[in-house]
Amino acid sequence: MEIYLGDIFRPPSEAYSIILQVTTGCSYNKCTFCGMYKDKKFSVRPIKEIKEIIAFFKRKYPFVEKVFLADGDALSAPTDYLLEVLDVLKNTFPRLKKVSSYAGPKSLLNKKDEELKLLHDHGLNLLYLGLESGSDIILKNVQKGFTANEIITACHKAKSANFELSLTVISGLGGREHWEEHAIASAEVVSKINPHFLATLTLMLVPGTKLAKEVQENRFQMPSAKEILKELRMFLYNLNLTNTVFRSNHASNYLILKGTLNQDREKLIKILDDVINNEGVFYLRPEYLRRL
């Protein structure tokens, strides 16, 4: 029995969760910047296998409270399958409090409202969705496969089913050419969604990706650390959120920030201003320590 097939990825906030790989790979897997799941094809793992893995985790970790369903878009698995997984988890781990998963726009849009509500009622609490950018220009350039309005619709659908929603934006994804467009359009879209959680990652160039080739051919200019921070400042400045927990604690980020938006926005902007203007002492993560 193989617990994991290929490399496994999870959000920073799932550091203490059991990672249950119910699917392998990503159901879309065409984004130009992403190299996470290029080593495997998307598939749904057999339910018999998953039950054996859950039993293994039960023997090793009997008091599990959090489970993250991997890989890239576990929500795209059939609803009946996911309901069975959730029921087995609930019956196996009496202390279980939270089950979460990545969710792509397509998987949300393809599922009926009733299906999403059923999944939530059976214990799936939190969905992580990569907005990446609110700009249709940038979404098209990186081959995200969806427009900003389609992503907004998908996110509202998740919130209507009572899911907690965690949204991610990739700083630097517009490059030097579209950094203002990226910051302002992303802030506009995030504000319309008003997610429970918001995180920024910082673009990292992954060898072998289409974006890496664009950089080599000088069709995309990677922004510097200071340019990234200026973009982040503009993004925060244009947000209009209510009680959204914000984090920039991913290993790819140059500067760790945290707060609640919009309550802490001015404080975060002040920190960014001090860093950009070289005032005060702040730790910027060096390039060699940045990770995906």
Secondary structure, DSSP 8 states (H G I E B T S, - for coil): --S--S-----GGGTTSEEEE-EES-SS---TT--TTTTS--EE--HHHHHHHHHHHHHH-TT--EEEEESTTGGGS-HHHHHHHHHHHHHH-TT--EEEEE--HHHHHHS-HHHHHHHHHTTEEEEEEEEE-S-HHHHHHTT-SS-HHHHHHHHHHHHHTT-EEEEEEEETTTTTTSHHHHHHHHHHHHHHH--SEEEEEE----TTSHHHHHHHTTSS----HHHHHHHHHHHHHT---SSEEEE--STT-SS--EEEETTTHHHHHHHHHHHHTT-S------GGG---
